[in-house]
Amino acid sequence: MRAEIEALVCIVMLDVPGHGSFEKAWYGDRERCGLPAASTPLERAVAGAYEDARPALIAIRRDEPAMLVAMKMTDEKARLQAIRREYLGERFLGMLLPRLTQRMSAEGMKCDGCPVPVRPIARTIEWSALAPYVAAYVWPDPVVTPRGPDGKPSGAPKYSLHICSGKNGVAEMSAPDPDLLVAAFLGTIHTDVVHETALATLTALRDNRDFARITSDDGQTEYLREHLGPTVASDPAVLPAICETLARFREDTGISVRECAGH
């Protein structure tokens, strides 16, 4: 079973228009990993478990320096082993293995001697503790005003935002709690109300008089990053929507929000 799990962690070549080709570590996709379609019960169970777990697994961040070192290895076998070690850690397997047990049962199988998945300790927190983490994942991109050869503005400033694991305000936080990072990311990325509120709030902030007084791109970026996330997190529609999402992932995060009991 371990071998089959590892087989779905691989290195693929991606082609990005305008940027060329580059290698990237990948997981959970037999076709991407150059494998034939699943045909045995175990292959189907593992592939299905990855599919079931993917919505939760996207919250797991690898050690980026370690991944860069692994990707630069010249020995292909050692490189792949290093990549698999980085992916298949305790938290990753803690999300994958429960889904795999269910998939194996559906295939009429069970695993003797398999490790017990390590799940996060259950705890209940106040929304005020999680809200700053939610705010950090609603992150405005740098404001960019197009300029001509003379350096003067040649068009309207461009405003956008990201809700993702890569571009966010987590780096601005002091000693963030890893469990709250996972819960907040899953709560923001999988909640449509958060995305809709973020876009509406970005528009509203751009129409704000205080914002209009700021003339530099850097100043506008700073203003948006200070206000967008907290405004979204405090919107009355956001908490009940995130409560529903967190309920789906409670076993993966261990986090319950006290105020969710009323929604």
N, C-alpha and C positions, 0 to 999 in steps of 0.2 A: 504494500500500500504506500509506503514511504517513497519507493521508487516511482510509482505512478504520480504521486503528488509532485515530486521533483521534476518529472518529465514535462510538466506544464509550467515550469519556470524556465524561461529561455531568453535568448538574445535575438532580436529581430532587426532587420534593416528597414528604416522608414524613409520614404521620399516625401519631402515637404516642398511644394512648389515655391520657387524663389529662394529656397535655402539649401537645396541639394539633398543628399542622402546622409543619414547618420544611424549609428547603432543605438539601440535602446533595450533595456531589460523589460521583459514582458511576463505576464502570468495568466493562466486560466483559459487559454485559447489554443486548442489543438491545431487548428488550421494555421494560425500565426506561428506556432512553434514547429511547423513542418511535419505534423503528425497526421496520419489518416483519421477519418471519422471514427469515433468511439464504437467498438464492436463487441467488446466483452463486458460482462456485468460490472467489473471493477473499473474499467475505463469509463463506462457510462456514469457510474456513481461519482467518480472523482471529477469528471467534467461537469456534471450536474451540481456538485457541491461548490465548485468554483463559481458557477453561474449564480447559485443561490446566495453565496457569500459576498459577491462582488459589491453590492450596494454598501455593505459595511466595510469591506476591505479597502475601499478607496480612501478611508480615513487614516490608514496606517502609513506613516511617513518613515521611509528608510533613513539610515545614517548617510547623508549625502557625501561627506568626505570618504567614507568607507566604500560607497558605491562607485565613486570616481576612481579610487585606487583599484577596485576590482575590475572595472571596465577597461583599465589601461594594461591589465596583465597580458603578456604576449602568449603564454601557454593557454590554449583554448580550454582544455579540461579544467585547469586550475581556475581560470576566469569564471567558468560556468559554476563550479563548486562554490566560489566566493559569492557570486550573485545569489545562489540558492540559499546560502547561509544568511545573507542579509534579509531576504524575503521571508524565509520560513522560521521566523522567530516565535516566541511564546505568544505574543498578542495576535499575530497573523493566524497561527494554528488554533488559537483559542476561538477565533471566529469561524475558521474553516471546518474543523473537526466535528462540531455538533451537526453541521449541515451534511457532512459526509456520513455520519452515523445514520441519519435519516434516509439518505439516498441509498446506502448499502442495505438498509432494512427493506426498502422498497424493491431492491433487486434480490431479496432473499438471502442476504449475507450478513455476517457480523464479524467483528474484528476481535480476535483474542490477543491480549497483551498490548493493545494499542494504548498510547498515553492518554491520560485523562486531560481534557482540554482545560487550560488555566483561564478562568473567567475573572473579570474585575470584581472587586468587592462591592457589594451593593451598598449604596448610601443615598440619602435624601438631602438635597440642598435647597437653598432659597433661589428664586429666580434672579435676585440681585447678584448672586455669585456667578451665575452662568451668563447673564446678559453681556458683560464686558467681552466674553469670549465670542459670543454671537456677533457683537459689534466688530470685533477684529477680523471676522471673515467677510464682512461687507466692506470691501476695500476699493476706494476710487483709484483709477489709474492716473498717472501724471497728466495734468492739463497741458495740451500742446496747441499752441497757436502757429499755424503755418506762416512762414515768412519767405519773402522774395529775396533775390540776390542782394538787395540793398539793406536787408535786415528788417524791413518794415512788414507789418502783418499783411498777408495776402489772402486771408480768409478768416472765417469764424473759428474760435477755439474749439477743440475737440474734447468732449467729455465722455467718459465711459467708466465702468466699474467691473470688478471681478468678485465672484464668490467661488473660491477654489482653494486647493491645498497649497498651491505654489505662490500665488500673488495675494498677500493678505497682510494684516497688521500684527500678526503674532510676534514678529521680531521686536515690536515696540513694547511688548508686555514683559514685566519683570517676573522671572521664575514661574512661568505658567504651569498649571496643573495638567499633566498629560491626559488624565481621564476626562477633564473638562474640555480639553482641546478636541478630543475624539467626539464627545457628545455634541459640542457646539458645531463642529464641522458637519456631522451627519444631520443635525437639526437645521442648519442653514441650507446645505446643498440639496436636500431632499424635500424642502418645503416651498411649494410654489408661492405661497403668500409672502414669504421673505423676498423672493426674487421680484415679485410685482411691487411690493412696498419699497424696495430699494430703488427701482427705476423711477417710481413716482416721487420719492423723496429727493433723488438726485435732481430731478427737474425743478422741484419746489425750492431747493437750496440755491440753484442757479438764478432763480427769480428773486431771491432774498436781497433786500437793500444793502445789508452789510457785505454780502458777497459782491454786489455790483461795484462797490467802492474799491475792491481789490483789482489792481491792474496787471500784476505779474502772474505768469503761469505758476511759478513756485508758490506764490501767496495763495492763489486759488486752490491749488492742490492741497496745501496745508489746511485751509479752511474746510474743504470737503472731507478730508480725512479726520478732522477733529469732530465734525458734526454728523456725517452720513451714518456711520455704524451705530452710534448711540441713539440717534433719532429713530432708526429702524427698530432697534431692540426695544425701544420704549413705546412703539406703536401698539395700541390695544388689540389689533388683529393678529399680531405676531405670536404672542404667548400661547393662545389656545391652538394655533396651527402647529407650532413647534412641539407642543405637548403631544399631539397626535403622532408626530414623527418620532419623538423620543420613545414613545410607547413601543413602537416597532423594533427599536434597537436597544431596549433596556438590558437584555442579557449580554449584549456586546459592549455596552458602555458602563453598566453598573449604576448609572445615574438616573435618579428620579427627582423631579422638581416638585417641591411642596405645593406650590400654587397650582400645579396641574391637576390636583385632586378635585378642584372646583370646576374643571372644564371637561 
